[in-house]
């Protein structure tokens, strides 16, 4: 059975266009693979632990191979609990609006909590970082108000959204990544039509992914 974690980075719920395009993808994927197990993670409704001094110290101790004190052990346990939910998934679906050329701070908070040594990555002094996740796949559904790959940058914005997400996932070991973009959402002569075309692209991609999942 394939397990998918659906990470929703917008606070707008059902009004979010990134969520709506991602839901379209998910509906088609479920139709292609009825045995798909879906874990919904609406970040703005999720209690994420603060990455405080105890957690930072615990992270350093893991990297140095040192023991945790009582406070650090508790702090690291909170991190492991959140990260294990991410690690347990086979596939990831991210619905991410562009905020100030990058990602919403709530998603950055989530990434800062789970992207930890011994959980998502390791580090070799002679060769650098290496990912600990294996055989995972991510689909990125991304929206932006003014930015578009077809528009000149930086006049219409800069894409630190997809680059950041891809670099983070790659460092964790996730290299199989697909994208669905609805960009721009505002500076278009046919916003409704472009929205429907983005959902059609999401459906087409999900059908291809569903055939792979169904053959697990």
PLY file of the C-alpha trace (Angstrom):
ply
format ascii 1.0
element vertex 216
property float x
property float y
property float z
element edge 215
property int vertex1
property int vertex2
end_header
0.00 0.00 0.00
1.28 3.47 -0.94
1.15 6.17 1.73
0.93 9.81 0.64
1.46 12.82 2.89
-0.47 15.88 1.67
1.23 19.01 3.04
-0.95 22.13 2.75
1.09 25.31 3.15
-1.67 27.89 2.60
-3.78 29.25 5.49
-6.75 29.79 3.13
-8.15 26.27 3.27
-10.67 25.55 0.53
-10.22 29.06 -0.90
-6.58 28.36 -1.69
-5.92 27.77 -5.37
-2.81 25.74 -4.59
-4.94 23.49 -2.37
-7.62 23.21 -5.06
-5.16 22.17 -7.77
-3.53 19.71 -5.37
-6.95 18.29 -4.43
-7.64 17.76 -8.14
-4.39 15.82 -8.40
-5.25 13.79 -5.31
-8.75 12.93 -6.55
-7.35 11.57 -9.80
-4.58 9.68 -8.00
-7.10 8.05 -5.66
-9.26 7.05 -8.63
-6.25 5.37 -10.25
-5.16 3.73 -7.01
-8.07 3.17 -4.57
-5.69 1.55 -2.08
-3.78 4.81 -1.66
-3.48 5.84 2.01
-3.60 9.63 2.47
-2.32 11.54 5.49
-3.53 15.16 5.45
-1.23 17.76 7.01
-2.78 21.26 7.06
0.15 23.16 8.53
-1.86 26.12 9.81
-4.02 23.79 11.88
-1.10 21.70 13.12
0.71 22.27 16.40
4.38 22.45 15.44
7.00 22.52 18.20
9.13 25.64 18.50
12.70 25.03 17.39
14.22 26.51 20.54
17.62 26.40 22.21
17.16 22.89 23.62
16.31 21.55 20.17
19.25 23.35 18.58
21.58 21.91 21.24
20.11 18.45 20.74
20.74 18.73 16.99
24.37 19.66 17.56
24.82 16.77 19.98
23.46 14.36 17.38
25.93 15.69 14.84
28.80 15.37 17.33
27.70 11.99 18.63
27.23 13.30 22.17
24.61 12.40 24.77
21.54 14.52 25.43
20.71 15.92 28.83
17.14 15.57 30.11
15.82 18.75 28.45
17.54 17.94 25.16
16.21 14.39 25.19
12.66 15.71 25.54
13.27 18.29 22.82
14.71 15.74 20.42
11.80 13.38 21.08
9.41 16.09 19.90
11.40 16.50 16.69
11.52 12.76 16.04
7.76 12.47 16.51
7.06 15.10 13.84
9.77 13.84 11.48
8.65 10.21 11.68
5.29 11.15 10.19
7.11 12.59 7.20
9.55 9.69 6.94
6.69 7.15 7.00
5.24 8.43 3.71
6.11 6.96 0.32
4.91 9.97 -1.65
4.55 13.67 -0.87
2.06 16.18 -2.24
2.82 19.82 -1.46
0.36 22.67 -2.08
2.48 25.80 -1.85
1.61 29.43 -2.66
4.49 31.80 -3.31
5.04 34.31 -0.50
7.55 37.08 -1.17
9.26 35.01 -3.87
9.62 32.04 -1.50
7.46 29.74 0.65
5.05 30.49 3.54
6.83 30.75 6.88
4.68 27.97 8.32
6.14 25.53 5.79
9.64 26.80 6.53
8.96 26.16 10.23
7.89 22.60 9.44
10.99 21.98 7.34
13.25 23.41 10.04
11.72 20.99 12.56
11.99 17.79 10.51
15.17 18.33 8.50
17.54 16.90 11.06
20.73 14.79 11.19
20.13 11.09 11.52
16.52 11.54 10.40
16.53 13.10 6.93
20.23 13.61 6.28
23.77 12.71 7.20
27.08 14.51 6.72
30.47 13.16 5.70
33.46 15.50 6.25
35.09 14.27 3.06
32.09 14.46 0.72
29.33 16.53 2.34
25.62 15.95 2.93
23.74 12.81 1.91
20.03 12.04 2.10
18.57 9.30 4.27
15.22 9.00 2.49
15.02 6.36 -0.21
12.49 5.52 -2.93
10.31 8.56 -2.23
8.47 10.80 -4.70
7.25 14.38 -4.36
4.73 16.38 -6.36
4.91 20.16 -5.95
1.79 22.18 -6.70
2.83 25.83 -6.80
0.96 29.08 -7.34
2.03 32.71 -7.48
0.17 35.95 -8.01
2.49 37.78 -10.41
5.52 35.57 -10.98
5.61 33.32 -14.02
8.41 31.44 -15.72
7.31 33.22 -18.90
7.68 36.71 -17.39
10.97 38.59 -16.97
12.58 38.29 -13.54
13.06 40.13 -11.19
10.51 42.58 -12.60
7.67 40.12 -11.92
9.29 38.30 -9.01
12.00 35.74 -8.36
11.47 32.00 -7.97
12.96 30.99 -4.64
9.89 28.77 -4.17
10.61 25.74 -6.35
14.39 26.03 -5.98
14.23 25.95 -2.20
11.81 23.01 -2.10
13.79 21.00 -4.63
17.13 21.65 -2.93
15.69 20.68 0.46
14.10 17.49 -0.86
17.25 16.56 -2.77
19.37 16.96 0.35
16.97 14.63 2.18
17.32 12.03 -0.60
14.14 12.75 -2.57
15.17 13.19 -6.19
12.00 12.07 -8.00
10.08 15.36 -8.11
7.28 16.60 -10.40
5.67 20.03 -10.57
2.28 21.49 -11.40
2.23 25.28 -11.64
-0.59 27.81 -11.77
1.50 30.91 -12.36
0.54 33.70 -12.49
-2.87 33.61 -10.86
-3.57 37.33 -11.38
-1.66 38.75 -14.36
-3.39 36.62 -16.98
-6.02 37.43 -19.59
-7.91 34.23 -18.76
-7.49 33.43 -15.05
-10.43 31.00 -14.95
-9.23 29.19 -18.05
-5.65 29.03 -16.80
-6.90 27.66 -13.50
-8.80 24.89 -15.30
-5.74 24.13 -17.44
-3.63 23.79 -14.28
-6.16 21.35 -12.83
-6.18 19.42 -16.10
-2.38 19.18 -15.95
-2.66 17.96 -12.35
-5.16 15.28 -13.39
-2.94 14.10 -16.26
0.10 13.87 -13.99
-1.90 12.00 -11.32
-3.13 9.47 -13.84
0.46 8.73 -14.84
1.50 8.49 -11.20
-1.52 6.33 -10.40
-0.47 3.71 -12.89
2.90 3.49 -11.15
1.32 3.31 -7.69
-1.19 0.69 -8.78
1.65 -1.51 -9.96
3.33 -1.49 -6.54
0 1
1 2
2 3
3 4
4 5
5 6
6 7
7 8
8 9
9 10
10 11
11 12
12 13
13 14
14 15
15 16
16 17
17 18
18 19
19 20
20 21
21 22
22 23
23 24
24 25
25 26
26 27
27 28
28 29
29 30
30 31
31 32
32 33
33 34
34 35
35 36
36 37
37 38
38 39
39 40
40 41
41 42
42 43
43 44
44 45
45 46
46 47
47 48
48 49
49 50
50 51
51 52
52 53
53 54
54 55
55 56
56 57
57 58
58 59
59 60
60 61
61 62
62 63
63 64
64 65
65 66
66 67
67 68
68 69
69 70
70 71
71 72
72 73
73 74
74 75
75 76
76 77
77 78
78 79
79 80
80 81
81 82
82 83
83 84
84 85
85 86
86 87
87 88
88 89
89 90
90 91
91 92
92 93
93 94
94 95
95 96
96 97
97 98
98 99
99 100
100 101
101 102
102 103
103 104
104 105
105 106
106 107
107 108
108 109
109 110
110 111
111 112
112 113
113 114
114 115
115 116
116 117
117 118
118 119
119 120
120 121
121 122
122 123
123 124
124 125
125 126
126 127
127 128
128 129
129 130
130 131
131 132
132 133
133 134
134 135
135 136
136 137
137 138
138 139
139 140
140 141
141 142
142 143
143 144
144 145
145 146
146 147
147 148
148 149
149 150
150 151
151 152
152 153
153 154
154 155
155 156
156 157
157 158
158 159
159 160
160 161
161 162
162 163
163 164
164 165
165 166
166 167
167 168
168 169
169 170
170 171
171 172
172 173
173 174
174 175
175 176
176 177
177 178
178 179
179 180
180 181
181 182
182 183
183 184
184 185
185 186
186 187
187 188
188 189
189 190
190 191
191 192
192 193
193 194
194 195
195 196
196 197
197 198
198 199
199 200
200 201
201 202
202 203
203 204
204 205
205 206
206 207
207 208
208 209
209 210
210 211
211 212
212 213
213 214
214 215
